[in-house]
């Protein structure tokens, strides 16, 4: 057990993720075909985006359960408005991102300034948003422009360009978290909020900021899903609230704050998508797939517990 704790505490979590990816490929060699790689990465991109936002929130000791509803809302608004006004595609996308950031601001203000439980308030906001989304679009429909639809289809070789952009951005985020005053301040807030406040850091503003970022990134994920399916779906974001938490924790971000791994969230996002693809190829029942997802979430939480124990010993 002590060896396992040292392994996880020394950054072995990333190696564990890579091992699981290799294991999945051994079980189903078809997963490494050029077409499968492209499809897996394209499917993973929205999860990567929302998982990074979730990881930032968790860095400060919070959680955002509204991201799935924000994804659905952004997806639906984009599909409906672009169908009516295809010439306004860019303003519509900007509006969707701003709407997501507004939801994040609401979450952040309530969590930071009203001191409402992040779990409760983001869950409540998510439920309300889901109702709004279903009122706007009761079943899948709408249509996005060809320009947006092409974003998910552009590749460099067999790798989606969106994936390459995300890798670069996540690496920049990893640098910014460790090397910039803002990143160091966020780590301080998550590590010990009382000490951060005594040091003069704007704790409340920083906590609100990460929810704004999370909401904006969730909207971007909704747009990526709209690009992939070329239409809107009021329930398309439902799995992402828990999947983003699973990816963030499995990637090395701590549920109690103070520790983040954007690169780990990216790799874990690809892993979860790969596992989902593997289960579909094996013809597993959707009900059993939910059981597997639950088991993965439990495993991710257990890993977080072991990592925290490793840091204390």
N, C-alpha and C positions, 0 to 999 in steps of 0.2 A: 504493500500500500504506500509506503514512504517513497519507493522508487517511482510509483505512478504520480504521486503529488509533485515530486521534483521534476518529472518529465513535463507535466502540464504547467507547472510554474515557470519553467525555463523556456517556454515558447513552443513546446512540443505539440500544442494544439493544432497548429498549422500542418505539421507532419501527419497528425492523426486524420485531418480532413483529406489530405492528399492520399493517404492510405485507403480511406473509404472510397474515394473516387476510383482508384486503381482496382479495388475489390469489385466495385460495381461493373467496371469494364470487363473484368475477368468472367464475371457471372453472365454478362450479356455482351459479347464482342461486337455486336451490331452497333453498339453505342459509339464506337470510334469511327464509323463510316463518315466520310465528308459531309453527307447530307444530314446525318444524325447530329454531328457536332454543330453544324450551323443552326439546326432547329433547337437544340438544347440551349445554346448560347442566346438565341433570339428569345426563347421563352424565359430564360433566367434574367434578362436585362431589367424588366420591371421589378422583380424581387430584389435584385441587387440595389437598385435606386432606393426603394422604400426601406430596405434593411439598413442601409447607411444612415438614413434619416432617423430610424428607430435607434440605432446605436448611439447617435449623438444625444438623443433624449435620455437614453439609459446611462450615458456617461455622467449626467448630472443627477442620477438617482431617480429618474422618472420613467414613465412608460406611456406610449401613445397608442391606445386601442381604437382611435378614430381613423387611422390611416386607410383601412379597407374601405370605409364609406367615402372618404375623400377621393380615393382612386375611382370608385364607381361614379361619383358626382362629376369629376373631371371628364371621365370617359363619356358619360351621357351628354354633358353640355357640349363637348367638342363635336360629337356625332350629330346632334340635332342642329346646332348653329351652322356647322359647315355644310350640312345638307341644304339649308336655306340660303346661306350666304357664302358660297365657296371662295369668293374673291377676298374674303376677310379672314382667311385661315390663320395668318400670323397674329393679328389682334385677338382672335378667339383663343389661340393657345396662350397668349400672354394673360388674357382674362382668366383662363382656367387656373394658371399658376398663382395668380393674385388671389383668386377665390380660395385656393388651398392654403395660402399663407394667412389669409384672413381667419380661416378656421383654426389654424395653428396659433394665431395671435389670441383668439378667444380662449383656447386651451391653456396657453401660457399665462395669460392674465389671471385666470381662475386658479391655476395651480400655484403660481408664484405669489401673487398679491392677495388672493382670497384664501390661500392656503387650503384649498380643497384637495382631497386625495386624487392624485393623477389617475389612478386606476378607475375610480368612480366617475370623474368628470369626463375623461376621454371616452369611456364606455358610453356614457349618457349622450355626449355630443355625437358619437358615432351612430347610435341608434336613431337619434333625431335626423341626422343627415341621410341615413338610409331611407327613412320615411319620405324625406323630401325628394330623394332620387327616384324612388318608386312612383311618387306622385307625378314627376316630370315624364318618366318613361316606364310604362308598366310591363313592357316586354322588350327583348332586344330589337333594335331598329336604328334608324338614322344611317348616315354615311359620311365618312371623312373624305377629304380631298385626296387626289392622287399624290400630291406632294407629301402629305403626312404619311400616307400609306407606304410610300417608297422608303421612308426613313429606316424602317425595320428590315428592309430588303437589301439595302446597299451593303456590299461585302468587300473586304480586302482579302483576296484569295477565297478561303472558305470561312473566314471570321467576320461576323457582322461589324461594321464600322462603329456602331453604337457601343459594342462591347469594348473595342479598343479605346474609345473616348472615355468610357467608364473606368477602365483600368488606369488611364493617365490621371483622371480626376481623383480617384481613390488614393493613388500614390501621393498626389499633391495634398490631399486631406491628411494623410498620415504624416507628412512633413509638417503641415501647418499646426496640427495638434501638438506636436512635440517642440516646435521651434518658434511659434509666434505667441505674442502675449495673450491673444484671445484663446488659443488652444490651451495654453498652460493654465489660464484662468478657469476654463471649463473643467479641466482635470482637478483643479483645486476645489472647485465647488462640489464636484462629485465625491472627492476624497474626504473632505471634512468641511461641510457647509458653514459651521460655526466659526472655524478658523479662517475660512475665506472671507467671511463677513468682517471679522475683527481685523483682517489685513487691509480692509478698505475696498475690496472688490465689489462691484455692483451685482451682487448675487441674484437679486430678483430679476433684473434685466437679462442677465445671462441665462437664467432658467426659462424665461419667456422666449428668448431668442431661439433656443434649440427647438421649441415647438413650432415656431414660425418656419424654420428651415425644414422640419419634418413634414409640415403641411404642404410646403412648396414642392418638396421631392415626391410626396405621395401623388400630387397632381401631375408631375412629370411622368410618374409610373403609369397613371391613368391614360396619359397621352400616348405613351409607348404601347399600351395594350390596344388603344384605338387604332394605332398605326398597324399593329399586327393583324387584327381581325377586321379592320376597315369599317367598323360599325360600333354602335354603343350597346352596352348591356348593364342594366341597373344593379346586377348582382356580381359583376365581374371582379370586384375588389374584395368580396367576402373572405376568401382564404388568407388574404395578405396580412391581416392584423396579427394573427398568431404566427404565420410563416415568417414574417419579418422579425418577430421576437426570437423565434427558433434560430434563424440565420445569424442574428446578431450575437446571441449567447453562444451558439455552437462555434462561431468564429472567434470568440475570445473576449467579447464585451461583457462586463459584469452587470448583473441585475441590480446590485446595490450601489453602483456608481463608482467613479474614479478610474475606471479602466475601459479602454476602447480599442478595437482593432477593426479599422475599415477594410483592410486587406482581408482579414479573416471573414468579415461579413460577405465580401465579394465571393470568396472561395466557397463559403458555406451556401450562398445563394445558388451557385452552380451545382453544388453537391445535392441540394434538396430537389432542384429541377431534374437532375440526372436520375435520382431515386424515383421521382414521380414518373419519369419516362420509362424507367426499368419496370416499374409495377404495371404500367399500361401495356408494355410489350409482352409481359407475362400473363396478361389477361386477368389481373387481380380485380376483384369486385371493388367498386368505389367505396363501399362500406368498410371493407378490410383496409383500404388505403387510409381511411381516417384513423383506424387503429394504429397503423404504422406511423402516421404523422404524430399521433399522441405519444407513442413510444419514443420517437425521436426528440420531441419536446421535453419529455421527462429525462432523457439521456442528456440533453443540453443543459437542463437545470442542475443535474447531478455533476456535470463537468464544471459548471460555475461554482458549485459548492466546494469541489475538490481544489479548484484554482485558488479560492479564497483561503482555504485551509493551508495550502502550500505557501501562500504569501505570509501567513502568520507564523509559520514554523521555520 
